[in-house]
């Protein structure tokens, strides 16, 4: 126990009196709840100056680069601004870096959101699910592997749908071709693929096209067109739904955008106009997480290297000003 000098002297006087009266020191110490070793230490000459035991004085550690209250308010204003309110910090930090601005690290922004009770899904869509890409598909440059699929778009007539055919480059995630039809058929898919190969300058033996096992993908017209163009087919394994994750992921991104009409499409023209605007947004504005948060057009054109280097310089200047 911790005692002041006056209390200690009083205790030592009582113990001396008990020992003078014939009591043993150990028994006298036990009566007042002290150890005989403690009394011995008190009786040493150096112990007369006071208790030399180091008390547990812990100083609260404060980081040297902690944000001030004004900086925290500014960061929250940026997080909740119209430009960034639907984006997570992992998207916000690189976008600000491309503008030559750095307000805080990604982890700091997450802590601020958590403290403000805003640490939840910030976008107008369902929470993301983990998807596994096929290991066999690896692209090192554009125009090596295209993935494609067909998705439903609701029509105003119950039970009827429009169909979005969409081809995406695996390397750059760029939408290289799309079309909306009122039916599913291998003939329409073959016409779209032939048009894409002509516009992109695809030569025989250059391209692999991956898809699932739907009837338009395996139709005779589609297979004959691919053979004539020198395009190699690749398909998902039977009954394995995640072997074509790139097309499924892009459909999720497109269809859960706030721009998707709440009501079904009135006609085919309206659906095609919506798909045109959406493909432009995806290629030119969307920062894709799988390619370093650059746009598919930047990746496709080979501009991502310089952008990522400039972004790294901004981060380095902040860490080592």
GIKA-V869781 format. One record per residue. RES is the residue in three letters. PHI is phi as a letter, one per 30 degrees, with the letter a starting at -180 (999 if undefined). NEAR is the number of other ideal C-beta (glycine too) atoms within 12 Angstrom. D_LAST is the distance of its C-alpha to the last C-alpha in whole Angstrom. Layout:
res:phi:near:d_last
RES:PHI:NEAR:D_LAST
RES:PHI:NEAR:D_LAST
This chain:
res:phi:near:d_last
UNK:999:13:50
UNK:c:14:48
UNK:b:22:51
UNK:d:12:51
UNK:d:17:53
UNK:d:12:56
UNK:d:18:56
UNK:d:26:56
UNK:d:18:59
UNK:d:16:61
UNK:d:26:61
UNK:d:29:61
UNK:d:18:65
UNK:d:22:66
UNK:d:31:65
UNK:d:19:67
UNK:d:15:70
UNK:d:23:70
UNK:d:21:70
UNK:d:12:73
UNK:d:13:75
UNK:j:10:75
UNK:d:18:72
UNK:d:15:70
UNK:d:28:66
UNK:d:19:65
UNK:d:17:67
UNK:d:26:66
UNK:d:27:63
UNK:d:17:63
UNK:d:18:65
UNK:c:25:62
UNK:i:13:60
UNK:c:26:58
UNK:d:17:58
UNK:d:21:60
UNK:d:14:57
UNK:d:26:55
UNK:d:31:58
UNK:d:16:58
UNK:d:21:54
UNK:d:32:55
UNK:d:21:58
UNK:d:14:56
UNK:e:8:55
UNK:d:11:52
UNK:d:21:52
UNK:d:15:53
UNK:d:11:50
UNK:k:17:49
UNK:d:20:47
UNK:c:14:45
UNK:d:14:44
UNK:d:8:40
UNK:d:9:39
UNK:d:7:37
UNK:c:7:34
UNK:c:7:31
UNK:c:6:28
UNK:d:7:26
UNK:d:7:23
UNK:c:8:20
UNK:d:10:17
UNK:d:6:14
UNK:c:14:12
UNK:d:14:15
UNK:d:22:16
UNK:d:11:18
UNK:d:11:21
UNK:d:11:21
UNK:d:19:18
UNK:d:22:20
UNK:d:17:23
UNK:d:19:21
UNK:d:33:20
UNK:d:29:24
UNK:d:18:25
UNK:d:29:23
UNK:d:36:24
UNK:c:21:28
UNK:d:17:27
UNK:d:10:30
UNK:d:17:28
UNK:c:29:26
UNK:d:20:29
UNK:c:20:31
UNK:c:30:28
UNK:d:27:26
UNK:e:30:22
UNK:d:24:23
UNK:c:28:24
UNK:d:36:21
UNK:e:32:18
UNK:d:34:19
UNK:d:30:20
UNK:d:31:18
UNK:d:31:15
UNK:d:29:18
UNK:c:18:18
UNK:i:15:14
UNK:b:22:14
UNK:b:29:12
UNK:c:31:14
UNK:a:31:14
UNK:d:25:15
UNK:d:26:18
UNK:d:13:20
UNK:d:27:18
UNK:d:35:20
UNK:d:23:23
UNK:d:22:23
UNK:d:30:23
UNK:d:30:26
UNK:d:16:28
UNK:d:16:28
UNK:d:19:29
UNK:i:9:32
UNK:c:19:31
UNK:d:16:30
UNK:b:12:33
UNK:d:15:34
UNK:c:24:32
UNK:c:20:34
UNK:d:16:38
UNK:a:19:39
UNK:d:11:40
UNK:d:13:37
UNK:d:18:37
UNK:c:13:39
UNK:d:9:38
UNK:b:20:39
UNK:c:17:40
UNK:d:24:40
UNK:d:27:43
UNK:d:10:42
UNK:d:15:44
UNK:c:28:42
UNK:b:15:39
UNK:c:30:38
UNK:c:11:36
UNK:a:17:36
UNK:d:29:38
UNK:i:29:41
UNK:c:28:42
UNK:b:36:43
UNK:c:43:44
UNK:c:41:44
UNK:b:45:46
UNK:a:37:48
UNK:b:35:50
UNK:b:32:50
UNK:d:23:52
UNK:b:36:51
UNK:d:24:54
UNK:c:24:57
UNK:d:18:58
UNK:d:14:62
UNK:d:8:62
UNK:i:9:62
UNK:c:19:60
UNK:b:23:57
UNK:c:32:55
UNK:b:32:53
UNK:c:40:50
UNK:c:44:50
UNK:b:42:46
UNK:c:40:45
UNK:b:45:41
UNK:d:40:39
UNK:d:40:38
UNK:d:30:35
UNK:c:37:34
UNK:i:40:35
UNK:d:38:37
UNK:d:40:40
UNK:c:40:42
UNK:a:31:45
UNK:a:39:47
UNK:a:34:50
UNK:c:32:52
UNK:b:29:56
UNK:c:23:58
UNK:a:21:59
UNK:c:25:58
UNK:a:23:60
UNK:d:27:59
UNK:d:22:60
UNK:d:25:57
UNK:d:41:55
UNK:d:31:56
UNK:d:23:56
UNK:d:33:53
UNK:d:42:52
UNK:d:27:54
UNK:d:21:52
UNK:d:33:48
UNK:d:28:49
UNK:d:16:51
UNK:d:14:48
UNK:d:26:45
UNK:i:13:47
UNK:d:30:48
UNK:c:14:50
UNK:d:14:52
UNK:i:14:51
UNK:c:21:47
UNK:c:34:47
UNK:c:29:47
UNK:c:43:48
UNK:c:36:47
UNK:a:40:49
UNK:d:31:51
UNK:c:21:55
UNK:d:24:56
UNK:d:19:59
UNK:d:30:57
UNK:d:34:55
UNK:c:21:58
UNK:d:25:61
UNK:d:17:63
UNK:d:23:62
UNK:d:34:58
UNK:d:25:59
UNK:d:19:61
UNK:d:29:58
UNK:d:35:56
UNK:d:18:58
UNK:d:15:59
UNK:d:29:55
UNK:i:19:54
UNK:c:34:52
UNK:d:22:52
UNK:d:29:52
UNK:b:29:50
UNK:b:27:51
UNK:d:30:50
UNK:d:16:52
UNK:e:10:55
UNK:i:9:55
UNK:c:14:51
UNK:d:19:49
UNK:c:20:45
UNK:d:27:46
UNK:b:37:45
UNK:d:30:42
UNK:d:41:40
UNK:d:41:43
UNK:d:29:43
UNK:d:31:39
UNK:d:37:39
UNK:d:33:42
UNK:d:23:41
UNK:d:35:38
UNK:d:33:40
UNK:d:26:43
UNK:c:20:41
UNK:d:24:39
UNK:d:16:40
UNK:d:24:41
UNK:d:26:44
UNK:e:22:47
UNK:d:9:49
UNK:c:12:52
UNK:d:21:54
UNK:d:28:54
UNK:d:19:57
UNK:a:18:57
UNK:d:24:56
UNK:d:14:54
UNK:d:21:52
UNK:d:33:51
UNK:d:24:50
UNK:d:20:48
UNK:d:30:46
UNK:d:35:45
UNK:d:21:44
UNK:d:21:42
UNK:d:33:40
UNK:d:33:40
UNK:d:21:38
UNK:d:23:36
UNK:d:35:35
UNK:d:32:35
UNK:c:21:33
UNK:b:23:31
UNK:d:34:31
UNK:c:36:28
UNK:d:33:29
UNK:d:19:28
UNK:d:24:30
UNK:b:31:28
UNK:i:27:24
UNK:h:30:25
UNK:c:36:26
UNK:d:30:29
UNK:e:37:32
UNK:d:29:33
UNK:d:30:29
UNK:d:33:30
UNK:d:30:33
UNK:d:21:32
UNK:i:17:30
UNK:c:20:27
UNK:d:30:25
UNK:d:16:23
UNK:d:17:21
UNK:d:27:21
UNK:d:23:19
UNK:d:17:17
UNK:d:20:16
UNK:d:29:15
UNK:d:19:13
UNK:d:18:11
UNK:d:26:10
UNK:d:24:10
UNK:d:14:8
UNK:d:15:5
UNK:d:21:6
UNK:d:12:6
UNK:b:9:4
UNK:d:9:0
